[in-house]
């Protein structure tokens, strides 16, 4: 569910939604979602001063607290 939510939000933000991919891996402190977008759309996902990236992480932490699993978001270049 968290993976689908981040993918949906990212596709809404970028110019090339077909290039958006989210992979889920297991990390040391829980699950890690790795968000990959087209090279020209990285700035749109990060936002000015990282505000959009912070908002994505806030939404992710709010949804992950319900089931007790901890998620972190990595934005890949």
DSSP file (Angstrom, degrees, kcal/mol; ACC not computed):
  #  RESIDUE AA STRUCTURE BP1 BP2  ACC     N-H-->O    O-->H-N    N-H-->O    O-->H-N    TCO  KAPPA ALPHA  PHI   PSI    X-CA   Y-CA   Z-CA
    1    1 A X     >        0   0    0      0, 0.0     4,-2.1     0, 0.0     5,-0.1   0.000 360.0 360.0 360.0 -45.0    0.0    0.0    0.0
    2    2 A X  H  >  +     0   0    0      1,-0.2     4,-2.3     2,-0.2     5,-0.2   0.890 360.0  52.8 -63.6 -39.9    2.8    2.5    0.9
    3    3 A X  H  > S+     0   0    0      1,-0.2     4,-2.2     2,-0.2    -1,-0.2   0.924 110.2  47.3 -61.2 -44.9    4.6    1.7   -2.3
    4    4 A X  H  > S+     0   0    0      1,-0.2     4,-2.4     2,-0.2    -1,-0.2   0.870 110.6  52.7 -64.9 -37.8    1.5    2.3   -4.4
    5    5 A X  H  X S+     0   0    0     -4,-2.1     4,-2.3     2,-0.2    -2,-0.2   0.934 110.8  45.1 -64.9 -46.9    0.8    5.6   -2.6
    6    6 A X  H  X S+     0   0    0     -4,-2.3     4,-2.5     1,-0.2     5,-0.2   0.899 113.8  50.8 -64.4 -40.5    4.3    7.0   -3.2
    7    7 A X  H  X S+     0   0    0     -4,-2.2     4,-2.3    -5,-0.2    -1,-0.2   0.908 110.4  49.2 -63.6 -41.7    4.2    5.9   -6.8
    8    8 A X  H  X S+     0   0    0     -4,-2.4     4,-1.4     2,-0.2    -2,-0.2   0.924 113.3  45.8 -63.9 -45.6    0.8    7.6   -7.3
    9    9 A X  H  X S+     0   0    0     -4,-2.3     4,-1.0     1,-0.2    -2,-0.2   0.922 113.4  49.4 -64.8 -44.0    2.0   10.9   -5.8
   10   10 A X  H >X S+     0   0    0     -4,-2.5     4,-1.6     1,-0.2     3,-0.6   0.901 108.6  52.6 -63.8 -41.0    5.3   10.8   -7.7
   11   11 A X  H 3< S+     0   0    0     -4,-2.3    -1,-0.2     1,-0.2    -2,-0.2   0.820 107.1  54.1 -64.8 -29.4    3.5   10.2  -11.0
   12   12 A X  H 3< S+     0   0    0     -4,-1.4    -1,-0.2    -3,-0.2    -2,-0.2   0.746 111.1  46.2 -73.2 -23.7    1.2   13.1  -10.3
   13   13 A X  H << S+     0   0    0     -4,-1.0    -2,-0.2    -3,-0.6    -1,-0.2   0.790 100.9  72.2 -89.9 -30.0    4.2   15.4   -9.8
   14   14 A X  S  < S-     0   0    0     -4,-1.6     3,-0.3     1,-0.1    27,-0.1  -0.349  70.7-132.8 -94.4 166.4    6.4   14.6  -12.8
   15   15 A X  S    S+     0   0    0      1,-0.2     2,-0.6    -2,-0.1    -1,-0.1   0.782 103.4  45.6 -81.6 -30.8    6.3   15.3  -16.6
   16   16 A X    >   +     0   0    0      1,-0.1     3,-1.5    22,-0.1    22,-0.3  -0.757  62.9 172.3-116.4  83.5    7.1   11.7  -17.5
   17   17 A X  G >  S+     0   0    0     -2,-0.6     3,-1.1    -3,-0.3    -1,-0.1   0.726  74.2  67.5 -66.5 -19.6    5.0    9.4  -15.3
   18   18 A X  G 3  S+     0   0    0      1,-0.2    -1,-0.3    -7,-0.1    -7,-0.0   0.737  95.0  57.3 -70.7 -20.4    6.1    6.3  -17.3
   19   19 A X  G <  S+     0   0    0     -3,-1.5     2,-0.4    -8,-0.1    -1,-0.2   0.499  82.4 107.0 -87.6  -4.0    9.6    6.7  -15.9
   20   20 A X    <   +     0   0    0     -3,-1.1     2,-0.3    -4,-0.2    17,-0.2  -0.603  42.5 167.7 -79.1 129.8    8.5    6.5  -12.3
   21   21 A X  E     -A   36   0A   0     15,-2.4    15,-2.7    -2,-0.4     2,-0.5  -0.997  18.7-163.8-142.6 142.1    9.4    3.3  -10.5
   22   22 A X  E     -A   35   0A   0     -2,-0.3     2,-0.4    13,-0.2    13,-0.2  -0.989   8.3-171.5-125.9 123.6    9.3    2.4   -6.8
   23   23 A X  E     -A   34   0A   0     11,-2.0    11,-2.9    -2,-0.5     2,-0.5  -0.901  12.4-144.7-115.0 146.8   11.1   -0.7   -5.5
   24   24 A X  E     +A   33   0A   0     -2,-0.4     2,-0.3     9,-0.2     9,-0.2  -0.938  24.3 167.9-114.3 126.1   10.8   -2.0   -2.0
   25   25 A X  E     -A   32   0A   0      7,-2.7     7,-3.0    -2,-0.5     2,-0.5  -0.845  37.6-105.3-129.3 167.4   13.8   -3.6   -0.2
   26   26 A X  E     -A   31   0A   0     -2,-0.3     5,-0.2     5,-0.2     2,-0.2  -0.841  40.8-175.9 -96.2 126.9   14.6   -4.6    3.4
   27   27 A X  E >   -A   30   0A   0      3,-3.4     3,-0.6    -2,-0.5     5,-0.0  -0.446  41.7 -92.0-110.8-174.1   16.9   -2.3    5.2
   28   28 A X  T 3  S+     0   0    0      1,-0.2     3,-0.1    -2,-0.2    -1,-0.0   0.872 124.2  31.5 -68.3 -37.2   18.6   -2.4    8.6
   29   29 A X  T 3  S-     0   0    0      1,-0.2     2,-0.3     2,-0.0    -1,-0.2   0.109 131.1 -62.9-110.0  21.8   15.8   -0.4   10.4
   30   30 A X  E <  S-A   27   0A   0     -3,-0.6    -3,-3.4    39,-0.1     2,-0.2  -0.946  87.4 -15.0 135.0-156.7   12.8   -1.6    8.3
   31   31 A X  E     -Ab  26  71A   0     39,-2.1    41,-1.7    -2,-0.3     2,-0.5  -0.598  52.5-151.6 -88.0 145.9   11.7   -1.4    4.8
   32   32 A X  E     -Ab  25  72A   0     -7,-3.0    -7,-2.7    -2,-0.2     2,-0.6  -0.973   0.7-157.0-119.8 126.7   13.2    1.0    2.2
   33   33 A X  E     -Ab  24  73A   0     39,-3.2    41,-2.9    -2,-0.5     2,-0.6  -0.915   9.7-157.8-101.4 123.6   11.3    2.4   -0.7
   34   34 A X  E     -Ab  23  74A   0    -11,-2.9   -11,-2.0    -2,-0.6     2,-0.5  -0.905   5.5-159.0-106.5 116.4   13.5    3.6   -3.5
   35   35 A X  E     -Ab  22  75A   0     39,-3.4    41,-2.9    -2,-0.6     2,-0.4  -0.830   9.5-175.5 -99.3 125.8   11.9    6.1   -5.8
   36   36 A X  E     +Ab  21  76A   0    -15,-2.7   -15,-2.4    -2,-0.5     2,-0.2  -0.983   7.9 167.7-123.4 130.3   13.4    6.5   -9.3
   37   37 A X        -     0   0    0     39,-0.6   -17,-0.1    -2,-0.4     5,-0.1  -0.796  45.2 -70.8-130.4 173.3   12.2    9.1  -11.8
   38   38 A X    >   -     0   0    0    -22,-0.3     3,-1.7    -2,-0.2     4,-0.5  -0.303  50.1-110.1 -63.2 152.4   13.5   10.5  -15.1
   39   39 A X  G >  S+     0   0    0      1,-0.3     3,-0.9     2,-0.2     4,-0.3   0.855 118.0  51.3 -54.8 -40.1   16.6   12.7  -14.9
   40   40 A X  G 3  S+     0   0    0      1,-0.2    -1,-0.3     2,-0.1     4,-0.2   0.615 107.4  54.5 -74.8 -11.5   14.6   15.9  -15.7
   41   41 A X  G <> S+     0   0    0     -3,-1.7     4,-1.4     1,-0.1     3,-0.3   0.403  76.5  94.6-103.0   1.3   12.0   15.2  -13.0
   42   42 A X  H <> S+     0   0    0     -3,-0.9     4,-2.2    -4,-0.5     3,-0.4   0.913  84.6  52.8 -61.1 -42.1   14.3   14.8  -10.0
   43   43 A X  H  > S+     0   0    0     -4,-0.3     4,-2.8     1,-0.2    -1,-0.2   0.833 105.8  54.4 -63.2 -32.0   13.9   18.5   -9.0
   44   44 A X  H  4 S+     0   0    0     -3,-0.3    -1,-0.2     1,-0.2    -2,-0.2   0.818 111.1  44.7 -72.0 -30.0   10.1   18.1   -9.1
   45   45 A X  H  < S+     0   0    0     -4,-1.4    -2,-0.2    -3,-0.4    -1,-0.2   0.821 119.7  40.6 -82.5 -32.5   10.1   15.2   -6.7
   46   46 A X  H  < S-     0   0    0     -4,-2.2     7,-2.0    -5,-0.2     6,-0.8   0.912  97.4-164.8 -81.2 -44.3   12.6   16.8   -4.4
   47   47 A X    ><  -     0   0    0     -4,-2.8     3,-1.8    -5,-0.2     2,-0.3  -0.018  37.9 -35.5  83.2 169.7   11.2   20.3   -4.5
   48   48 A X  G >  S-     0   0    0      1,-0.3     3,-1.5     2,-0.2     4,-0.1  -0.504 133.7  -5.6 -68.6 125.9   12.6   23.7   -3.5
   49   49 A X  G 3  S-     0   0    0     -2,-0.3    -1,-0.3     1,-0.3    -2,-0.1   0.674 125.2 -71.4  59.7  20.0   14.7   23.2   -0.3
   50   50 A X  G <> S+     0   0    0     -3,-1.8     4,-2.2    -7,-0.1    -1,-0.3   0.687  94.5 138.8  76.6  18.3   13.6   19.6   -0.3
   51   51 A X  H <>  +     0   0    0     -3,-1.5     4,-2.2     2,-0.2    -4,-0.2   0.889  69.9  46.4 -67.0 -40.0   10.0   20.4    0.8
   52   52 A X  H  > S+     0   0    0     -6,-0.8     4,-2.6     2,-0.2    -5,-0.2   0.913 112.7  50.4 -69.9 -40.8    8.3   17.9   -1.5
   53   53 A X  H  > S+     0   0    0     -7,-2.0     4,-2.2     1,-0.2    -2,-0.2   0.906 111.4  49.3 -61.8 -40.5   10.7   15.1   -0.5
   54   54 A X  H  X S+     0   0    0     -4,-2.2     4,-2.2    -8,-0.3    -1,-0.2   0.898 110.4  50.4 -65.1 -40.2   10.0   15.9    3.2
   55   55 A X  H  X S+     0   0    0     -4,-2.2     4,-2.5     2,-0.2    -2,-0.2   0.902 109.1  51.4 -64.9 -40.7    6.3   15.9    2.6
   56   56 A X  H  X S+     0   0    0     -4,-2.6     4,-2.2     1,-0.2    -2,-0.2   0.914 111.2  48.0 -60.8 -42.4    6.5   12.5    0.9
   57   57 A X  H  X S+     0   0    0     -4,-2.2     4,-2.4     2,-0.2    -2,-0.2   0.866 110.1  52.5 -66.9 -35.6    8.5   11.2    3.8
   58   58 A X  H  X S+     0   0    0     -4,-2.2     4,-2.0     2,-0.2    -2,-0.2   0.926 110.4  46.8 -65.5 -44.9    5.9   12.6    6.2
   59   59 A X  H  X S+     0   0    0     -4,-2.5     4,-2.1     1,-0.2     5,-0.2   0.907 112.9  51.0 -61.9 -41.4    3.0   10.9    4.4
   60   60 A X  H  X S+     0   0    0     -4,-2.2     4,-2.2     1,-0.2    -2,-0.2   0.906 110.1  47.8 -64.0 -42.4    5.0    7.7    4.4
   61   61 A X  H  X S+     0   0    0     -4,-2.4     4,-1.2     1,-0.2    -1,-0.2   0.852 110.2  53.5 -69.4 -32.1    5.7    7.8    8.1
   62   62 A X  H  < S+     0   0    0     -4,-2.0     4,-0.4     1,-0.2    -2,-0.2   0.901 113.6  41.6 -67.7 -40.4    2.0    8.5    8.8
   63   63 A X  H >X S+     0   0    0     -4,-2.1     3,-0.7     1,-0.2     4,-0.6   0.842 113.0  53.5 -75.8 -32.2    0.8    5.5    6.9
   64   64 A X  H 3X>S+     0   0    0     -4,-2.2     4,-0.8     1,-0.2     5,-0.5   0.742  96.3  66.7 -76.5 -21.0    3.6    3.2    8.1
   65   65 A X  H 3<5S+     0   0    0     -4,-1.2    -1,-0.2     1,-0.2    -2,-0.2   0.735  90.5  66.2 -71.8 -19.3    2.8    3.9   11.8
   66   66 A X  H <45S+     0   0    0     -3,-0.7    -1,-0.2    -4,-0.4    -2,-0.2   0.902 111.5  30.2 -68.4 -40.9   -0.6    2.2   11.5
   67   67 A X  H  <5S-     0   0    0     -4,-0.6    -1,-0.2    -3,-0.3    -2,-0.2   0.463 108.6-117.2-100.2  -0.1    0.8   -1.3   10.9
   68   68 A X  T  <5S+     0   0    0     -4,-0.8     2,-0.4     1,-0.3    -3,-0.2   0.355  72.6 127.0  86.5  -7.0    4.0   -0.8   12.9
   69   69 A X      < -     0   0    0     -5,-0.5     2,-0.5   -39,-0.0    -1,-0.3  -0.696  55.6-134.9 -85.8 135.2    6.4   -1.3   10.0
   70   70 A X        -     0   0    0     -2,-0.4   -39,-2.1   -41,-0.1     2,-0.4  -0.781  23.0-169.9 -93.4 129.4    8.9    1.5    9.6
   71   71 A X  E     -b   31   0A   0     -2,-0.5     2,-0.3   -41,-0.2   -39,-0.2  -0.910   7.4-168.1-117.6 144.4    9.5    2.8    6.1
   72   72 A X  E     -b   32   0A   0    -41,-1.7   -39,-3.2    -2,-0.4     2,-0.5  -0.953  15.1-137.4-126.2 152.9   12.1    5.1    4.7
   73   73 A X  E     -b   33   0A   0     -2,-0.3     2,-0.4   -41,-0.2   -39,-0.2  -0.936  15.1-172.6-115.7 128.6   12.2    6.8    1.3
   74   74 A X  E     -b   34   0A   0    -41,-2.9   -39,-3.4    -2,-0.5     2,-0.6  -0.975  12.9-150.9-117.3 131.8   15.3    7.1   -0.9
   75   75 A X  E     -b   35   0A   0     -2,-0.4     2,-0.3   -41,-0.2   -39,-0.2  -0.909  18.6-150.2-103.0 116.8   15.2    9.2   -4.0
   76   76 A X  E      b   36   0A   0    -41,-2.9   -39,-0.6    -2,-0.6    -2,-0.0  -0.611 360.0 360.0 -90.8 144.7   17.6    7.8   -6.6
   77   77 A X              0   0    0     -2,-0.3    -1,-0.1   -41,-0.1   -35,-0.1   0.448 360.0 360.0 -83.4 360.0   19.4    9.9   -9.2
